[in-house]
Amino acid sequence: MRRLTFVMVVVFSAPLAAIMGQTTGNTGNIVGEFQTIDNRQVAAVIRTFRIKPTQSKPTTVSTAPNGAFSFAGLPAGTYVVCASVPGGGYVDPCLFDAALPEVTVGPGQTARSFLLVKKASTLKVHITDTAQLTAPITIGKPAPSNYLVMGVFAPGGRFHPVIQTAANASGSDHIVTVPLDQPFSFHIRPVGLSVNDANNVTIPANGISILQIYRSNGPTPPTLTYTVTGKH
């Protein structure tokens, strides 16, 4: 009696191949996990951009409830992966970590990324300027002749400027996110202005950097106050 042999051929569809982490062509994927240092489940926005061999515009995704995230169809190269929490309270690792969180994406490969975000605080600055001598800085336009440079320096020399939150006839308020339990330097430099600190000491024209550290178990940091006294 002749025996019949059956051969089963299984064809995987494209969606199933993607689920299995397979890629084709010159693109690859990044899959990762987002976690807070205190293991809280919070929503986060993950962004990535290629820095090598050429720089690309950022691409963003939101995390799943369990902190998982993924980017598909990325051209091969080296990418930086950053995380921000819209609700606040945590600092983006791309801002204050000593080394940027990088991953390398190869053609047809899936790279993995793990982002641990630390708790954050807010540095507040108030500028008294009753004569309204401080001109705003507008991106894409020439710098005015009298303005203030304010922000914090992170490891590696990265500078993060303050964000203005309010302004009126007497002055303006500014904030910048800073890490807890990690040293950082606040920098202020007047351009074309004379500025005094809270002790009525004049800020030099080349600016000053003030080393600070905000403790997680410490008191609420005071607002830094400065007064514009005239043009320089």
VENTA-V304809 format. One record per residue. N is the residue number from 1. RES is the residue in one letter. OMEGA is omega as a letter, one per 20 degrees, with the letter a starting at -180 (none if undefined). Layout:
# VENTA-V304809
n = (N,N)
res = (RES,RES)
omega = (OMEGA,OMEGA)
This chain:
# VENTA-V304809
n = (1,2,3,4,5,6,7,8,9,10,11,12,13,14,15,16,17,18,19,20,21,22,23,24,25,26,27,28,29,30,31,32,33,34,35,36,37,38,39,40,41,42,43,44,45,46,47,48,49,50,51,52,53,54,55,56,57,58,59,60,61,62,63,64,65,66,67,68,69,70,71,72,73,74,75,76,77,78,79,80,81,82,83,84,85,86,87,88,89,90,91,92,93,94,95,96,97,98,99,100,101,102,103,104,105,106,107,108,109,110,111,112,113,114,115,116,117,118,119,120,121,122,123,124,125,126,127,128,129,130,131,132,133,134,135,136,137,138,139,140,141,142,143,144,145,146,147,148,149,150,151,152,153,154,155,156,157,158,159,160,161,162,163,164,165,166,167,168,169,170,171,172,173,174,175,176,177,178,179,180,181,182,183,184,185,186,187,188,189,190,191,192,193,194,195,196,197,198,199,200,201,202,203,204,205,206,207,208,209,210,211,212,213,214,215,216,217,218,219,220,221,222,223,224,225,226,227,228,229,230,231,232)
res = (M,R,R,L,T,F,V,M,V,V,V,F,S,A,P,L,A,A,I,M,G,Q,T,T,G,N,T,G,N,I,V,G,E,F,Q,T,I,D,N,R,Q,V,A,A,V,I,R,T,F,R,I,K,P,T,Q,S,K,P,T,T,V,S,T,A,P,N,G,A,F,S,F,A,G,L,P,A,G,T,Y,V,V,C,A,S,V,P,G,G,G,Y,V,D,P,C,L,F,D,A,A,L,P,E,V,T,V,G,P,G,Q,T,A,R,S,F,L,L,V,K,K,A,S,T,L,K,V,H,I,T,D,T,A,Q,L,T,A,P,I,T,I,G,K,P,A,P,S,N,Y,L,V,M,G,V,F,A,P,G,G,R,F,H,P,V,I,Q,T,A,A,N,A,S,G,S,D,H,I,V,T,V,P,L,D,Q,P,F,S,F,H,I,R,P,V,G,L,S,V,N,D,A,N,N,V,T,I,P,A,N,G,I,S,I,L,Q,I,Y,R,S,N,G,P,T,P,P,T,L,T,Y,T,V,T,G,K,H)
omega = (a,r,r,r,r,r,r,r,a,r,r,r,a,a,r,r,r,r,a,r,a,r,a,r,a,a,r,a,r,r,a,a,r,a,r,a,r,r,r,r,a,r,a,r,a,r,r,r,a,r,r,j,r,a,a,r,a,r,a,r,r,a,r,r,r,r,a,r,r,r,a,r,a,r,a,r,r,a,r,a,a,a,r,a,a,r,r,r,a,a,r,r,r,a,a,r,a,r,r,r,a,r,r,a,r,r,r,a,r,r,a,a,r,a,r,a,a,r,a,r,a,r,a,a,r,r,r,a,a,r,a,a,a,r,r,r,a,a,r,r,r,a,r,a,a,a,r,r,a,r,a,r,r,r,a,r,r,a,a,a,r,r,r,a,a,r,r,a,a,a,a,r,a,r,r,r,r,a,r,r,r,a,r,a,r,a,r,r,r,r,a,a,r,a,r,r,a,r,r,r,a,r,a,a,r,r,r,r,a,r,a,r,r,a,r,r,a,r,r,a,r,r,r,a,r,a,r,a,r,r,a,none)
